[in-house]
Amino acid sequence: MVKALTIRFGVMCVGMAILDVVLNLTNPNPNLVMLAVMVYVVGGALVIGRYCIAHEDEIPVRCRDDRRR
């Protein structure tokens, strides 16, 4: 799961860099820039969150033993 999440975060970073370049080249209205970035961030959070929920059993936990307290 860590590898898959790393790939997803990497794709999100590359996508944000591409979005930044496109928005800098086109120089649109600042409100449109804010909307585009917010849609991208919320969409990315939903995709990564959906993956985490679908693969919940693969998330490593430290210890479920109550005796260690």
Backbone hydrogen bonds in HBPLUS format (Angstrom, degrees):
<---DONOR---> <-ACCEPTOR-->    atom                        ^
c    i                          cat <-CA-CA->   ^        H-A-AA   ^      H-
h    n   atom  resd res      DA  || num        DHA   H-A  angle D-A-AA Bond
n    s   type  num  typ     dist DA aas  dist angle  dist       angle   num
A0005-LEU N   A0001-MET O   2.88 MM   4  6.11 160.4  1.92 156.1 161.2     1
A0006-THR N   A0002-VAL O   2.90 MM   4  6.04 155.7  1.96 145.9 153.0     2
A0007-ILE N   A0003-LYS O   3.00 MM   4  6.26 155.6  2.06 147.8 153.9     3
A0008-ARG N   A0004-ALA O   3.05 MM   4  6.30 157.8  2.10 144.6 150.5     4
A0009-PHE N   A0005-LEU O   2.86 MM   4  6.11 162.8  1.89 155.0 159.2     5
A0010-GLY N   A0006-THR O   2.90 MM   4  6.05 153.6  1.97 144.5 152.4     6
A0011-VAL N   A0007-ILE O   2.91 MM   4  6.15 155.7  1.97 149.9 156.0     7
A0012-MET N   A0008-ARG O   2.94 MM   4  6.19 152.8  2.02 144.7 152.5     8
A0013-CYS N   A0009-PHE O   2.94 MM   4  6.23 152.3  2.02 146.1 153.2     9
A0014-VAL N   A0010-GLY O   2.96 MM   4  6.22 162.3  1.99 151.5 155.9    10
A0015-GLY N   A0011-VAL O   2.87 MM   4  6.00 158.7  1.92 146.6 153.2    11
A0016-MET N   A0012-MET O   2.89 MM   4  6.10 149.9  1.98 143.4 151.5    12
A0017-ALA N   A0013-CYS O   2.98 MM   4  6.23 152.3  2.06 145.7 153.1    13
A0018-ILE N   A0014-VAL O   2.97 MM   4  6.26 157.2  2.02 149.8 155.8    14
A0019-LEU N   A0015-GLY O   2.88 MM   4  6.09 158.9  1.92 146.7 153.0    15
A0020-ASP N   A0016-MET O   2.88 MM   4  6.05 152.3  1.96 143.7 151.3    16
A0021-VAL N   A0017-ALA O   3.00 MM   4  6.28 159.0  2.04 148.8 153.5    17
A0022-VAL N   A0018-ILE O   2.95 MM   4  6.18 168.5  1.97 155.3 158.3    18
A0023-LEU N   A0019-LEU O   2.91 MM   4  6.04 162.7  1.94 148.6 153.7    19
A0024-ASN N   A0020-ASP O   2.90 MM   4  6.04 148.2  2.00 144.7 153.7    20
A0025-LEU N   A0021-VAL O   2.95 MM   4  6.15 150.6  2.03 148.8 156.4    21
A0026-THR N   A0022-VAL O   3.02 MM   4  6.18 155.3  2.08 150.1 156.2    22
A0027-ASN N   A0023-LEU O   3.04 MM   4  5.77 141.9  2.19 135.5 144.1    23
A0032-LEU N   A0029-ASN O   2.96 MM   3  5.29 125.0  2.27 107.7 121.7    24
A0033-VAL N   A0029-ASN O   3.10 MM   4  6.50 150.5  2.19 150.9 160.0    25
A0034-MET N   A0030-PRO O   3.00 MM   4  6.26 161.1  2.04 148.3 152.4    26
A0035-LEU N   A0031-ASN O   3.00 MM   4  6.20 158.0  2.05 143.4 149.4    27
A0036-ALA N   A0032-LEU O   2.88 MM   4  6.06 161.1  1.92 148.0 153.1    28
A0037-VAL N   A0033-VAL O   2.97 MM   4  6.17 164.5  1.99 155.3 158.9    29
A0038-MET N   A0034-MET O   2.97 MM   4  6.08 164.1  2.00 149.2 154.1    30
A0039-VAL N   A0035-LEU O   2.93 MM   4  6.06 162.0  1.96 151.5 156.2    31
A0040-TYR N   A0036-ALA O   3.04 MM   4  6.16 156.5  2.09 142.9 149.5    32
A0041-VAL N   A0037-VAL O   2.90 MM   4  6.11 163.6  1.93 154.5 158.6    33
A0042-VAL N   A0038-MET O   2.93 MM   4  6.01 169.8  1.94 151.8 155.1    34
A0043-GLY N   A0039-VAL O   2.89 MM   4  5.87 157.8  1.94 142.5 149.7    35
A0044-GLY N   A0040-TYR O   2.92 MM   4  6.04 157.2  1.97 144.9 151.3    36
A0045-ALA N   A0041-VAL O   2.94 MM   4  6.14 157.2  1.99 148.2 154.4    37
A0046-LEU N   A0042-VAL O   2.96 MM   4  6.19 152.9  2.04 146.8 154.0    38
A0047-VAL N   A0043-GLY O   3.00 MM   4  6.26 156.4  2.06 147.7 153.8    39
A0048-ILE N   A0044-GLY O   2.97 MM   4  6.17 170.2  1.98 155.0 157.1    40
A0049-GLY N   A0045-ALA O   2.83 MM   4  5.80 156.9  1.88 143.0 150.7    41
A0050-ARG N   A0046-LEU O   2.85 MM   4  5.88 155.0  1.91 142.9 149.7    42
A0051-TYR N   A0047-VAL O   3.08 MM   4  6.31 150.3  2.17 141.2 149.1    43
A0052-CYS N   A0048-ILE O   2.98 MM   4  6.27 158.3  2.02 148.4 154.2    44
A0053-ILE N   A0049-GLY O   2.99 MM   4  6.21 156.3  2.04 149.4 155.4    45
A0054-ALA N   A0050-ARG O   2.98 MM   4  6.10 156.7  2.03 144.1 150.7    46
A0055-HIS N   A0051-TYR O   2.99 MM   4  6.13 141.5  2.14 146.7 156.3    47
A0058-GLU N   A0055-HIS O   3.07 MM   3  5.59 158.6  2.12 114.6 121.3    48
A0059-ILE N   A0056-GLU O   3.32 MM   3  5.61 167.1  2.34 109.8 113.6    49
